[in-house]
Amino acid sequence: MAKKSVDLNWNKELEPLFQKYKGRKHPLEYKNPYQLLVMVVLSSRDSDRNINSLAPALFEKFPSMASLAEAEPEDLYPFIKVTSFRKKAQWLTKAAKEIKDDRNIPLTQEGLTQFSGIGRKSANVIMSQMNVPPEGVIVDLHTLRVAPRLGIAQGTNPEKIETQLMDKVPRENWHILGMSLSYLGRETCRPKNPKCPECVMNRVCKFYLEQSPQVGVS
């Protein structure tokens, strides 16, 4: 008989997922903290693929925080064919003028979220990729779908789901948890036609066990 999701030792049950995605970087193809911060802001409500395609020209023109600090929002327009580009250009140039230099980029939740365009999710992405001590778990659109399906969290509110994930898994695994759930959603646990039979989490997944209860853990 399958165990209920609430009874599971999630840190243990997630080990196959952690092993699968251990060491996997974020899909944004950044080279340093400056590029990552800029790309994370631009990627909001846009695709990582689009941001990766425009990034080389953008960073050739503005190779550092110092160079970006000298720009006005309209200077960025030709290089950022993204959703809400005017607003994002304003956010980035304002942040650059405050940060001034790559060495001054903050790597804490409080430091990062003071800038417009960087919320908890974006800050968690930057902190995870810079491998600084975690203060939260990345909850993107993929995790919003995957976590309730697995049964590790409930609801649709990102902050509430993040809190539930932080309660279920020890702090030292918060970074890999966020990235692993995101990649699981990108590659396997798709919105339509999820690839349940090949998923490394199917033996404990609430969504899968409700369809095939006989295969659950006992």
Salt bridges, closest charged atoms under 4 A:
GLU13 OE1 - ARG203 NH1 3.09
ASP48 OD2 - ARG186 NH1 3.12
GLU72 OE2 - LYS97 NZ 3.99
ASP101 OD1 - ARG103 NE 2.95
GLU162 OE2 - ARG120 NH2 2.73
GLU187 OE2 - ARG24 NH1 2.95
GLU210 OE2 - LYS206 NZ 2.98
